Amino acid sequence: MTAYQFLEKKELDEHLSEPEFSKLILEFRNSFLSERNFYQRLKIHRNPNELINEMLQEAYETISRIQCREEMRDVEIKEEKTIGGYVNSRITEIWKADKRLKSLYNATIAYCKLAEKSFTIIGAHVAEFRGVGKVIRYLQKLSFSYSRLPVSTNPLNKEKKSRTRIPKEAKIRAMLQKEINSICPFCTSHEVGHFQIHHIDENPSNHEFYNLFLVCPTCHSKINKGDIKMEEVLEKKKSVLEIKDRKVTKSKTYEINANIANVISGGKNIINIKESKRTKAEYPQECIGADPIKANYVSYLIDKYEKYKEWELKDQMKWGLFRKQLKNKYKVGGSRKVNHIPMVKFQELVEFIQEKIDGSKLGKITSKKHGNYELFSDYEANQKKSRKHINKNVINIDKL
């Protein structure tokens, strides 16, 4: 909305009251932001400060155009010379000179009486000028506040999904690299040292293997921008998983010189024998590792405890020590892992790790305000929801 649009609906002879004038300033302020979908864009923008600076530039240009309007020009003739000025500057001078004028409304009325101009017309343009000025001050304050706040407490990041470190990232990265044969599945780039891990469902805290895909930086950028659709990513991931899940077939070649019935006589006879075998389950059914969600939840709690201890011990932190302690506690020896702990001990194990987290120094600080970890019921629901989302997209691809 502009002052011209307001005046088209307003009778010029109708006097603009002070409450209407104040309300009009707010309407101009809000319309400037709403017409540009500022709040909606701010929620989804990757770099909010960039958007704020862009809006500030627009606001400066708008306020400059308002000031250059014919209605906002103040012309005086002194000693047969025409002197140009601006209405807002003259109003400011009047306001400063007369201490009885306690508001912009009264100062504008005083100017219109001196200049013999219509207060309704001048008042509308002054209100728009003032409204855009409020936009500029609001954006400047927002930009300053955003730059000083930490990411975790920034109000602009409340709806952003939290990014957490991928557990055993080096191992997962190696598995993902092997999955794609060290070649980007979209552009066949071989610079695997620069490849990045992409979360397919765009949830940076979902580190399930089926949700991770290793791609080159260029294709990763295209995926984030939407140039490469999620359906294409899902289709590629599905294809590499299908190749990985096929039974492993080995072929052996034997050279035979002996005389064998039904074999062509002559020199060497070559026979190809195919041997097939399927991969065995890594964990027995009675172990925690047989249930991926429970196994992942235990790893999630262990990683959380180790992070809290790292904050407490700094450089003296000994990684892997807690896992050894758990193995000793539950009598898991040899080369076996924590996931070999019996399934019946799952609840006891979870409660033990949670107590260790809550008992740490950082756990005591954060537990009252934020909580230290997700409960298993919430974690399980989120994992099932993420898997359902992936499966739904895979099903849709199959129908194409």
Secondary structure, DSSP 8 states (H G I E B T S, - for coil): --HHHHHHHS-TTS---HHHHHHHHHHHHHHHHHHTTHHHHHHH-S-HHHHHHHHHHHHHHHHHHHHTSGGGEEEEEETTEEEEEEHHHHHHHHHHH-TT--SHHHHHHHHHHHHT--HHHHHHHHHHHHHHHHHHHHHHHHHHHHHHS-GGG-GGGTTS------TTHHHHHHHHHHHTTTS-TTT----GGG-EEEETTS-TT---GGGEEEE-HHHHHHHHHTSS-HHHHHHHHHHHHHHHHS-EEEEEEEEE-S--TTS-SSS-EEEEEEEEE----SS-TTBGGGSHHHHHHHHHHHHHHHHHHHHHHGGG--TTHHHHHHHHHTT--TT--GGGSBGGGHHHHHHHHHHHHHHSHHHHHHTTTT-SS--HHHHHHHHHHHHHHHHHHHHHHHH-
